[in-house]
Amino acid sequence: MVRQRIVRSSRYSDARRMPRSWAACGHTTLWTRLIGALSRLIGIAQPGTAPNGDIFVADGHGHGLFEGHQTNDRIVKLSEDGTFIATWGKHGSAPGEFDVPHGLAMDSTGRLYIGDRSKSRVQIFDQSGNFIAEWKQFGRPSSVYIDKNDKIYVADSQSDDKTNPGFKKGIRIGSIKDGKVLAFIPLTDAAIGPAEEVAADDQGNVFAGFTAKGKMAVRKLVKD
């Protein structure tokens, strides 16, 4: 476990007040006409696009938000200009299926890491949607971020003894090279609840995003 101290806490109402990296990977709701079947878009793969400009979107948040509303639980691939290219996944628990895909990140080789929150796993794919692996050691992922050194950060805002036994709420940090969890930041501030979003800067500072109604905030965390 690494010790952290909060050096800044700020309110935000839109992406303009967030760090650029945060805005790219964060909890941003968009309604789009590009694909009529898309329901609610939660995460855009960090850093937002593949080297060729392709965009990957997690389409699957919204269960219980609207009466009779069923989300798609899939990943959508778009070109740089928003043209639909492909989609993969459906509701389920098998490899390549999803239950509330809640965030995405991309490593230096272009592999996609999908936070499949309600199944308490990170699923890994190539950019054609081919399943590579699943990791459960990072808890119940609400947000996934990968920095330029291929260090992975996963925010877990839901784990407890009932929902995901053996795990606690907080941010887990590891390496995509071997999938090992190297550090854990417990975030249990009752004043604002658990962190639902995570990003990091080039200096290794961690930005934790809190989304509880009336308590939205970003906190910057640094090593002691």
Backbone as JSON, one array per atom type, in Angstrom:
{
  "sequence": "MVRQRIVRSSRYSDARRMPRSWAACGHTTLWTRLIGALSRLIGIAQPGTAPNGDIFVADGHGHGLFEGHQTNDRIVKLSEDGTFIATWGKHGSAPGEFDVPHGLAMDSTGRLYIGDRSKSRVQIFDQSGNFIAEWKQFGRPSSVYIDKNDKIYVADSQSDDKTNPGFKKGIRIGSIKDGKVLAFIPLTDAAIGPAEEVAADDQGNVFAGFTAKGKMAVRKLVKD",
  "N": [[0.85, -1.2, 0.0], [0.52, 2.21, -0.81], [1.21, 5.34, 0.65], [-0.68, 8.3, 0.56], [-1.23, 11.78, 0.0], [-3.64, 14.36, 0.01], [-3.47, 17.06, -2.08], [-4.86, 18.92, -3.44], [-8.18, 19.89, -3.89], [-10.97, 20.13, -5.91], [-13.97, 21.52, -7.25], [-16.06, 20.53, -10.03], [-17.86, 21.12, -13.04], [-17.92, 20.61, -15.71], [-16.02, 19.29, -18.5], [-14.12, 21.21, -19.11], [-12.94, 22.13, -16.83], [-11.41, 20.1, -15.95], [-8.32, 18.15, -15.86], [-6.66, 17.65, -19.05], [-6.19, 14.96, -19.7], [-7.96, 13.74, -18.04], [-10.44, 14.56, -19.01], [-10.46, 13.19, -21.37], [-10.78, 10.51, -20.7], [-12.91, 10.31, -19.07], [-16.05, 10.24, -17.15], [-18.27, 10.82, -19.16], [-21.28, 11.83, -20.48], [-22.95, 11.36, -23.5], [-25.25, 12.11, -26.05], [-26.0, 10.76, -29.12], [-26.38, 10.96, -32.72], [-25.04, 9.53, -34.49], [-25.07, 6.73, -34.45], [-27.93, 5.07, -34.41], [-28.69, 3.07, -32.61], [-27.14, 3.32, -30.39], [-27.05, 3.8, -26.9], [-26.25, 4.99, -24.16], [-23.3, 6.7, -23.78], [-20.36, 6.06, -22.12], [-17.48, 5.85, -21.68], [-14.61, 7.06, -23.39], [-11.95, 5.67, -25.11], [-8.86, 6.06, -23.58], [-5.93, 7.26, -25.06], [-8.19, 8.42, -26.27], [-8.22, 8.07, -29.03], [-7.09, 5.69, -31.5], [-3.8, 5.34, -33.03], [-4.36, 5.73, -35.76], [-6.58, 7.27, -35.68], [-9.03, 6.08, -35.11], [-11.87, 5.62, -32.96], [-12.92, 4.34, -29.86], [-15.72, 3.26, -28.07], [-17.44, 2.7, -25.06], [-20.52, 1.31, -24.72], [-22.97, 1.0, -22.69], [-24.03, 1.75, -20.21], [-26.61, 2.36, -17.93], [-28.61, 0.71, -16.95], [-31.59, 0.45, -15.27], [-31.91, 3.16, -15.11], [-33.87, 4.25, -16.69], [-37.26, 3.49, -17.14], [-37.97, 0.38, -18.5], [-35.74, 0.5, -20.07], [-33.06, -0.93, -21.75], [-29.67, -1.37, -21.99], [-26.99, -1.64, -24.43], [-24.59, -3.01, -23.91], [-21.89, -3.29, -25.12], [-19.01, -2.75, -27.28], [-18.19, -0.05, -29.34], [-16.8, 0.82, -32.42], [-15.54, 3.57, -34.07], [-14.74, 5.66, -36.88], [-12.37, 8.37, -37.32], [-13.9, 10.53, -38.15], [-16.35, 9.93, -37.14], [-17.74, 7.92, -38.41], [-19.42, 4.84, -38.44], [-17.76, 1.8, -37.77], [-17.48, -0.82, -36.6], [-18.8, -3.19, -34.19], [-18.74, -4.96, -31.08], [-19.61, -7.55, -28.73], [-22.1, -8.3, -26.19], [-24.82, -8.44, -23.81], [-23.88, -10.26, -20.98], [-21.85, -12.84, -19.37], [-19.75, -14.28, -20.36], [-16.45, -14.57, -21.91], [-15.77, -11.68, -23.79], [-18.34, -10.75, -23.61], [-20.49, -8.39, -21.88], [-21.37, -6.57, -18.89], [-22.46, -3.75, -18.03], [-20.17, -2.13, -19.24], [-17.86, 0.13, -18.27], [-15.74, 1.82, -18.68], [-12.77, 2.6, -20.6], [-9.42, 1.92, -21.71], [-6.29, 2.35, -23.43], [-3.35, 0.62, -24.3], [0.23, 0.97, -25.04], [0.61, -0.62, -27.23], [-1.77, -0.67, -28.47], [-3.76, -2.32, -27.54], [-6.96, -2.84, -26.03], [-8.45, -2.1, -22.91], [-11.09, -2.97, -21.09], [-13.29, -1.85, -18.68], [-15.32, -3.92, -17.2], [-17.71, -3.54, -15.33], [-19.93, -4.64, -13.71], [-19.35, -7.31, -13.77], [-17.05, -7.46, -12.43], [-14.38, -7.27, -13.54], [-11.57, -6.69, -15.74], [-11.54, -6.66, -19.15], [-9.56, -7.62, -21.93], [-8.76, -6.7, -25.22], [-7.92, -6.89, -28.75], [-7.81, -4.39, -31.38], [-9.66, -5.21, -33.19], [-11.58, -6.44, -31.81], [-11.05, -8.96, -30.86], [-10.88, -11.26, -28.26], [-8.52, -11.26, -25.62], [-7.69, -11.56, -22.88], [-8.83, -11.77, -19.42], [-8.88, -9.88, -16.43], [-9.2, -10.08, -12.98], [-8.09, -9.11, -10.75], [-8.05, -6.44, -10.25], [-10.28, -5.55, -9.03], [-13.58, -4.14, -8.96], [-14.18, -2.55, -11.67], [-14.71, 0.86, -12.21], [-13.47, 2.82, -13.63], [-10.78, 3.0, -15.94], [-7.39, 3.61, -16.55], [-4.47, 4.13, -18.47], [-1.1, 4.94, -18.43], [1.67, 6.6, -20.17], [3.78, 4.94, -19.75], [2.76, 2.46, -19.65], [1.56, 1.81, -17.25], [-1.13, 0.77, -15.3], [-4.14, 2.07, -14.0], [-6.85, 1.61, -11.9], [-10.03, 2.46, -10.91], [-12.09, 1.55, -8.31], [-15.24, 1.65, -7.3], [-17.23, 0.29, -6.04], [-16.82, -2.19, -4.75], [-17.35, -4.42, -2.03], [-17.95, -6.45, 0.9], [-20.24, -7.78, 0.17], [-20.86, -7.18, -2.53], [-18.49, -7.62, -4.03], [-16.72, -9.78, -2.81], [-13.74, -9.87, -0.85], [-12.48, -7.71, -1.91], [-11.88, -4.15, -1.7], [-13.11, -0.78, -1.85], [-11.4, 1.63, -3.83], [-8.33, 2.73, -5.43], [-6.48, 0.83, -7.62], [-3.19, 0.11, -8.68], [-1.07, -0.96, -11.27], [1.0, -2.97, -13.49], [0.76, -3.41, -16.98], [2.31, -5.3, -18.12], [2.58, -7.69, -16.67], [0.28, -7.8, -15.23], [0.19, -7.54, -12.49], [-0.89, -6.25, -9.35], [0.42, -3.46, -7.93], [0.16, -1.41, -6.14], [-2.14, 0.09, -3.82], [-4.64, 2.43, -3.28], [-6.57, 3.37, -0.76], [-9.73, 4.81, -0.72], [-11.91, 6.21, 1.13], [-13.41, 8.35, 1.99], [-15.95, 9.57, 3.77], [-17.24, 11.92, 3.31], [-17.42, 12.44, 0.58], [-17.63, 10.03, -0.68], [-16.71, 7.01, -2.57], [-14.07, 6.92, -5.09], [-14.88, 7.25, -8.51], [-13.72, 7.69, -10.9], [-10.53, 7.81, -12.57], [-7.3, 9.14, -13.31], [-3.96, 9.96, -14.4], [-0.93, 11.94, -14.24], [2.14, 12.85, -16.03], [4.03, 12.91, -14.05], [3.32, 11.05, -12.25], [1.36, 11.68, -10.47], [-1.87, 11.15, -9.15], [-5.21, 11.49, -10.2], [-8.27, 11.55, -8.75], [-11.66, 11.03, -9.29], [-14.8, 12.02, -8.11], [-18.21, 11.28, -8.03], [-20.66, 11.45, -6.76], [-23.96, 12.64, -6.26], [-24.24, 16.06, -5.83], [-21.78, 16.15, -4.64], [-19.65, 16.24, -6.34], [-16.29, 16.09, -7.29], [-12.76, 16.57, -7.92], [-9.81, 15.11, -6.87], [-6.4, 15.54, -6.32], [-3.77, 13.32, -5.9], [-0.72, 12.6, -4.34], [2.43, 10.89, -3.85], [3.66, 10.4, -0.54]],
  "CA": [[0.0, 0.0, 0.0], [1.27, 3.46, -0.83], [0.56, 6.43, 1.36], [-0.93, 9.45, -0.31], [-1.8, 12.96, 0.65], [-4.43, 15.19, -0.89], [-2.88, 18.39, -2.16], [-5.8, 19.87, -4.04], [-9.52, 19.39, -4.11], [-11.68, 21.16, -6.66], [-15.26, 21.18, -7.8], [-16.13, 20.69, -11.46], [-19.18, 20.94, -13.62], [-17.76, 20.14, -17.06], [-14.67, 18.85, -18.82], [-13.19, 22.32, -19.24], [-12.27, 22.35, -15.56], [-10.64, 18.91, -15.62], [-7.11, 17.97, -16.66], [-6.98, 17.16, -20.39], [-6.23, 13.5, -19.7], [-9.19, 13.34, -17.35], [-11.57, 14.77, -19.9], [-10.42, 12.2, -22.44], [-11.16, 9.17, -20.3], [-13.81, 10.4, -17.94], [-17.44, 9.83, -17.09], [-18.91, 11.85, -19.98], [-22.48, 11.33, -21.11], [-23.2, 11.95, -24.8], [-26.33, 11.55, -26.86], [-25.48, 10.87, -30.47], [-27.17, 10.49, -33.85], [-24.16, 8.79, -35.38], [-25.54, 5.35, -34.48], [-29.23, 5.14, -33.77], [-28.87, 2.08, -31.56], [-26.35, 3.64, -29.2], [-27.89, 4.3, -25.83], [-25.56, 5.97, -23.34], [-21.88, 6.52, -23.95], [-19.73, 6.35, -20.85], [-16.04, 6.09, -21.71], [-13.89, 7.08, -24.64], [-10.67, 5.05, -24.79], [-7.72, 6.93, -23.38], [-6.07, 8.71, -25.09], [-9.34, 8.88, -27.03], [-8.19, 7.51, -30.37], [-5.94, 4.89, -31.91], [-2.89, 6.15, -33.85], [-4.96, 6.06, -37.05], [-7.73, 8.13, -35.45], [-10.23, 5.33, -34.72], [-12.38, 5.9, -31.62], [-13.6, 3.2, -29.25], [-16.69, 3.76, -27.1], [-18.2, 1.73, -24.27], [-21.96, 1.61, -24.81], [-23.59, 0.01, -21.83], [-24.4, 2.22, -18.87], [-27.97, 2.89, -17.89], [-29.57, -0.22, -16.39], [-32.37, 0.97, -14.16], [-32.06, 4.61, -15.14], [-35.13, 4.57, -17.34], [-38.18, 2.36, -17.13], [-37.97, -0.38, -19.74], [-34.54, 0.79, -20.86], [-32.01, -1.94, -21.71], [-28.53, -0.89, -22.75], [-26.47, -2.58, -25.41], [-23.46, -3.78, -23.39], [-21.02, -3.58, -26.25], [-18.0, -1.76, -27.63], [-18.42, 0.48, -30.67], [-15.61, 1.38, -33.07], [-15.86, 4.63, -35.02], [-13.6, 6.32, -37.52], [-12.07, 9.68, -36.77], [-14.98, 11.46, -38.47], [-17.59, 9.45, -36.53], [-18.38, 6.87, -39.2], [-19.47, 3.54, -37.79], [-16.9, 0.76, -38.35], [-17.79, -2.16, -36.11], [-19.18, -3.32, -32.8], [-18.67, -6.32, -30.56], [-20.09, -7.76, -27.37], [-23.51, -8.29, -25.84], [-25.0, -8.63, -22.38], [-23.55, -11.61, -20.55], [-20.69, -13.01, -18.5], [-18.71, -15.03, -21.05], [-15.43, -13.7, -22.51], [-16.29, -10.89, -24.9], [-19.66, -10.22, -23.24], [-20.34, -7.32, -20.9], [-22.46, -6.15, -18.03], [-22.08, -2.37, -17.71], [-18.81, -1.68, -19.55], [-17.92, 1.46, -17.66], [-14.57, 2.63, -18.98], [-11.81, 1.99, -21.5], [-8.09, 2.5, -21.83], [-5.52, 1.75, -24.5], [-1.93, 0.6, -23.98], [1.12, 1.47, -26.08], [0.53, -1.49, -28.4], [-3.1, -0.53, -29.05], [-4.76, -3.2, -26.93], [-8.01, -2.15, -25.28], [-8.75, -2.62, -21.58], [-12.48, -2.57, -20.85], [-13.76, -2.06, -17.31], [-16.62, -4.59, -17.21], [-17.89, -3.32, -13.91], [-20.83, -5.53, -12.98], [-18.74, -8.64, -13.71], [-15.83, -7.31, -11.61], [-13.22, -7.7, -14.32], [-11.08, -5.92, -16.87], [-11.36, -7.51, -20.31], [-8.55, -7.09, -22.83], [-9.05, -7.02, -26.62], [-7.23, -6.13, -29.78], [-8.7, -3.37, -31.93], [-10.69, -5.86, -34.0], [-12.55, -7.05, -30.89], [-10.66, -10.31, -30.48], [-10.63, -11.38, -26.82], [-7.17, -11.66, -25.27], [-7.61, -12.04, -21.49], [-9.59, -11.01, -18.43], [-8.21, -9.7, -15.15], [-10.12, -9.81, -11.88], [-7.3, -8.68, -9.61], [-8.16, -4.99, -10.07], [-11.54, -5.24, -8.37], [-14.8, -3.88, -9.71], [-13.68, -1.31, -12.29], [-15.54, 1.94, -12.72], [-12.65, 3.62, -14.54], [-9.47, 2.41, -16.25], [-6.48, 4.56, -17.17], [-3.12, 3.61, -18.7], [-0.22, 6.07, -18.74], [2.58, 6.39, -21.29], [4.69, 3.88, -19.37], [1.94, 1.25, -19.56], [1.1, 1.56, -15.89], [-2.58, 0.79, -15.31], [-4.82, 2.59, -12.81], [-8.24, 1.18, -11.95], [-10.85, 2.95, -9.81], [-13.13, 0.61, -7.87], [-16.15, 2.44, -6.46], [-18.37, -0.5, -5.6], [-16.51, -3.45, -4.06], [-17.5, -4.6, -0.59], [-18.07, -7.87, 1.25], [-21.41, -8.35, -0.49], [-20.84, -6.98, -3.97], [-17.29, -8.24, -4.61], [-15.99, -10.23, -1.61], [-12.28, -9.92, -0.93], [-11.97, -6.45, -2.44], [-12.36, -2.92, -1.09], [-13.15, 0.38, -2.73], [-10.16, 2.38, -3.9], [-7.64, 2.74, -6.72], [-5.38, -0.15, -7.73], [-2.2, 0.49, -9.68], [-0.25, -2.11, -11.63], [1.66, -2.94, -14.79], [0.09, -4.27, -17.95], [3.24, -6.32, -18.57], [2.29, -8.95, -16.0], [-1.02, -7.72, -14.59], [0.29, -7.54, -11.03], [-1.28, -5.05, -8.62], [1.61, -3.01, -7.22], [-0.19, -0.43, -5.1], [-3.58, 0.3, -3.57], [-4.98, 3.68, -2.59], [-7.93, 3.3, -0.22], [-10.44, 6.09, -0.72], [-13.15, 5.94, 1.86], [-13.84, 9.6, 2.6], [-17.41, 9.56, 3.88], [-17.78, 13.2, 2.88], [-17.67, 12.47, -0.86], [-17.81, 8.68, -1.19], [-15.57, 6.4, -3.27], [-13.7, 7.47, -6.4], [-15.44, 6.52, -9.64], [-12.9, 7.97, -12.07], [-9.1, 7.93, -12.26], [-6.34, 9.49, -14.35], [-2.66, 10.28, -13.82], [-0.12, 12.78, -15.1], [3.46, 12.3, -16.35], [4.83, 12.86, -12.83], [2.81, 9.98, -11.41], [0.27, 12.13, -9.6], [-3.13, 10.47, -9.47], [-6.4, 12.32, -10.08], [-9.44, 10.73, -8.42], [-12.91, 11.75, -9.54], [-15.92, 11.61, -7.26], [-19.38, 11.63, -8.83], [-21.91, 11.41, -6.0], [-24.79, 13.82, -6.48], [-24.0, 17.16, -4.91], [-20.45, 16.03, -4.04], [-18.69, 16.03, -7.41], [-14.99, 16.71, -7.02], [-11.54, 15.9, -8.35], [-8.74, 15.26, -5.89], [-5.07, 15.19, -6.8], [-3.08, 12.55, -4.89], [0.71, 12.43, -4.6], [3.1, 10.05, -2.88], [4.33, 11.09, 0.56]],
  "C": [[0.88, 1.25, 0.0], [0.49, 4.52, -0.09], [0.43, 7.62, 0.43], [-1.38, 10.62, 0.54], [-2.55, 13.77, -0.39], [-3.84, 16.59, -0.9], [-3.82, 19.4, -2.79], [-7.14, 19.19, -4.2], [-10.31, 20.47, -4.81], [-13.02, 20.63, -7.13], [-15.19, 21.24, -9.31], [-17.54, 20.46, -11.93], [-19.09, 20.48, -15.07], [-16.29, 19.86, -17.32], [-13.67, 19.99, -18.91], [-12.42, 22.57, -17.96], [-11.48, 21.14, -15.11], [-9.31, 18.94, -16.35], [-7.47, 17.37, -18.02], [-7.1, 15.64, -20.41], [-7.49, 12.99, -19.03], [-10.37, 13.45, -18.29], [-11.63, 13.7, -20.98], [-10.97, 10.87, -22.0], [-12.36, 9.16, -19.37], [-15.25, 9.99, -18.18], [-18.26, 10.89, -17.82], [-20.11, 11.26, -20.69], [-22.76, 12.08, -22.39], [-24.42, 11.3, -25.42], [-25.96, 11.78, -28.31], [-26.47, 10.38, -31.5], [-26.31, 9.68, -34.82], [-24.63, 7.35, -35.55], [-26.85, 5.32, -33.72], [-29.4, 4.2, -32.6], [-28.07, 2.39, -30.31], [-27.25, 4.23, -28.12], [-27.18, 5.37, -25.03], [-24.07, 5.71, -23.38], [-21.16, 6.96, -22.69], [-18.25, 6.67, -20.99], [-15.51, 6.15, -23.12], [-12.47, 6.63, -24.35], [-9.56, 6.07, -24.68], [-6.57, 6.42, -24.26], [-7.18, 9.22, -25.99], [-9.38, 8.25, -28.41], [-6.99, 6.59, -30.52], [-5.02, 5.77, -32.75], [-3.48, 6.55, -35.2], [-6.22, 6.91, -36.91], [-9.0, 7.41, -35.07], [-10.57, 5.57, -33.26], [-13.13, 4.67, -31.12], [-14.47, 3.71, -28.1], [-17.35, 2.6, -26.38], [-19.65, 2.16, -24.24], [-22.68, 0.59, -23.93], [-23.94, 0.46, -20.44], [-25.83, 2.74, -18.91], [-29.0, 1.93, -17.36], [-30.28, 0.41, -15.21], [-32.56, 2.46, -14.16], [-33.41, 5.02, -15.72], [-36.0, 3.32, -17.38], [-38.19, 1.69, -18.5], [-36.74, -0.21, -20.6], [-33.5, -0.31, -20.67], [-30.85, -1.46, -22.57], [-27.91, -2.01, -23.57], [-25.35, -3.47, -24.9], [-22.54, -4.24, -24.52], [-19.96, -2.49, -26.39], [-18.24, -1.34, -29.08], [-17.13, 1.12, -31.17], [-16.05, 2.36, -34.15], [-14.59, 5.14, -35.68], [-13.43, 7.71, -36.92], [-13.18, 10.69, -37.04], [-16.34, 11.0, -37.95], [-18.32, 8.38, -37.32], [-18.31, 5.53, -38.48], [-18.59, 2.53, -38.53], [-17.35, -0.63, -37.9], [-18.27, -2.08, -34.67], [-18.97, -4.76, -32.37], [-19.17, -6.36, -29.12], [-21.6, -7.73, -27.26], [-23.61, -8.52, -24.34], [-24.7, -10.08, -22.02], [-22.29, -11.63, -19.71], [-19.55, -13.79, -19.15], [-17.63, -14.07, -21.55], [-15.99, -12.99, -23.74], [-17.7, -10.38, -24.71], [-19.48, -9.24, -22.09], [-21.6, -7.15, -20.05], [-22.05, -4.82, -17.41], [-20.59, -2.13, -17.97], [-18.7, -0.19, -19.22], [-16.7, 2.33, -17.94], [-13.63, 1.86, -19.88], [-10.46, 2.67, -21.36], [-7.35, 1.74, -22.91], [-4.04, 1.77, -24.12], [-1.1, 1.01, -25.18], [1.1, 0.61, -27.34], [-0.84, -1.43, -29.06], [-4.13, -1.48, -28.5], [-5.71, -2.39, -26.06], [-8.29, -2.88, -23.97], [-10.11, -2.08, -21.18], [-12.84, -2.87, -19.4], [-15.18, -2.61, -17.33], [-17.12, -4.65, -15.77], [-18.75, -4.36, -13.19], [-20.35, -6.98, -12.95], [-17.38, -8.6, -13.01], [-14.58, -7.8, -12.34], [-12.83, -6.64, -15.33], [-10.88, -6.91, -18.01], [-10.42, -6.83, -21.3], [-8.82, -7.61, -24.24], [-8.04, -6.36, -27.54], [-8.25, -5.2, -30.42], [-9.73, -3.92, -32.91], [-11.73, -6.56, -33.14], [-12.23, -8.48, -30.51], [-10.26, -10.35, -29.01], [-9.23, -11.89, -26.58], [-7.11, -12.27, -23.86], [-8.6, -11.27, -20.64], [-8.82, -11.01, -17.13], [-9.25, -9.37, -14.09], [-9.39, -9.25, -10.65], [-7.4, -7.18, -9.34], [-9.52, -4.58, -9.51], [-12.69, -5.04, -9.34], [-14.64, -2.54, -10.42], [-14.77, -0.34, -12.75], [-14.79, 2.78, -13.74], [-11.3, 2.94, -14.71], [-8.64, 3.47, -16.97], [-5.12, 3.9, -17.34], [-2.23, 4.78, -19.11], [0.78, 5.69, -19.83], [3.61, 5.3, -21.01], [3.98, 2.54, -19.2], [1.69, 0.83, -18.11], [-0.42, 1.73, -15.89], [-3.12, 1.24, -13.96], [-6.29, 2.2, -12.94], [-8.97, 1.69, -10.7], [-11.98, 1.97, -9.55], [-14.02, 1.35, -6.88], [-17.26, 1.62, -5.84], [-18.04, -1.72, -4.73], [-16.76, -3.36, -2.56], [-17.7, -6.08, -0.34], [-19.24, -8.55, 0.55], [-21.28, -8.31, -2.01], [-19.66, -7.68, -4.65], [-16.39, -8.67, -3.46], [-14.48, -10.34, -1.85], [-11.65, -8.65, -1.46], [-12.6, -5.28, -1.7], [-12.34, -1.8, -2.13], [-11.8, 1.11, -2.69], [-9.58, 2.34, -5.3], [-6.48, 1.75, -6.67], [-4.49, 0.24, -8.9], [-1.32, -0.72, -9.98], [0.41, -1.9, -12.98], [0.93, -3.86, -15.74], [1.01, -5.39, -18.42], [2.94, -7.68, -17.96], [0.96, -8.96, -15.26], [-0.98, -7.68, -13.08], [-0.16, -6.19, -10.46], [-0.1, -4.66, -7.73], [1.31, -2.05, -6.09], [-1.7, -0.32, -5.0], [-3.77, 1.58, -2.79], [-6.4, 3.55, -2.06], [-8.55, 4.67, -0.17], [-11.81, 5.87, -0.11], [-13.64, 7.18, 2.59], [-15.36, 9.66, 2.61], [-18.03, 10.86, 3.36], [-18.13, 13.22, 1.4], [-17.81, 11.08, -1.46], [-16.59, 8.16, -1.93], [-15.3, 7.05, -4.61], [-14.26, 6.6, -7.51], [-14.64, 6.73, -10.92], [-11.44, 8.1, -11.65], [-8.33, 8.33, -13.51], [-5.02, 9.79, -13.64], [-1.88, 11.16, -14.78], [1.27, 12.16, -15.29], [4.37, 12.21, -15.12], [4.36, 11.76, -11.88], [1.77, 10.41, -10.41], [-1.03, 11.51, -10.08], [-4.28, 11.45, -9.25], [-7.6, 11.4, -9.87], [-10.69, 11.57, -8.58], [-14.04, 11.16, -8.74], [-17.21, 12.14, -7.87], [-20.7, 11.59, -8.07], [-22.66, 12.73, -6.17], [-24.54, 14.86, -5.39], [-22.61, 17.16, -4.29], [-19.36, 15.85, -5.1], [-17.4, 16.79, -7.15], [-13.9, 15.91, -7.69], [-10.49, 16.16, -7.29], [-7.43, 14.76, -6.49], [-4.31, 14.52, -5.65], [-1.61, 12.38, -5.28], [1.32, 11.55, -3.53], [3.73, 10.89, -1.78], [5.84, 10.98, 0.39]]
}
